[in-house]
Amino acid sequence: MSFGIYLVGFLILIGGLIWAAVILHVAPQWIGVGAIIMIGLAILKGVQSTRGKDPPSR
């Protein structure tokens, strides 16, 4: 799976979570903190799952 597709899916997930937090009247600063954390996790997981294997060393 490509990194771009992975990030798009994660951004859709984050958007849904932000929307749910707004509906539940969560304070905007906490929505921002949660969004930043989720974006960081998305980048870390995306790189981890789409990174090529390192060639074996000799």
N, C-alpha and C positions, 0 to 999 in steps of 0.2 A: 504494500500500500504506500502511496506517495505521501510525503510530508504535508503537501498542500491540502489534500483531501482530508487528512487527519485533522489538520487545524481548522478547516471549515466546519467539520462535524463538531469539534469541540467548541467553536464559537457559537454554533447554533444552540448547543447545550447551555453555554454560559448565558446566552440571551434569554433562554427560557427560564433559567434560575433567577436572573435579574427581574424579569417580568413578574414572576411569582413573588419575589421579595417586595416589589413595589405594591402589588395587590395586597400583600399582608402588612403594609405600612411599616416596613423596616426603615430605619433611619438611613438617609442617603450616604452618609460617610461609611456605614457598615456594608452597604451594597457595593461601594467603591472598593473597600478593602477586600471583600470576598471576590469581586471580579478580578482584581489584580492577582490575588493568590491563585485563582483558577486559571488565568492566562499563563502564569508561570508554570503551573503544573502541566498545562497543555503543551507548552514548548518542551519541557523536560520529557514528558511521555512520548511526544511526537518524535523527538530526536532519538530516544531510546528504541522505539519500535521500528523506525525506518532507517536507522544507521546501518551501513554495510558492515559485515564482519571484517575484523582486522586480519590481514594475511598472517599465516603462521610464521614465527621467526625461526631462523636457522641458527 
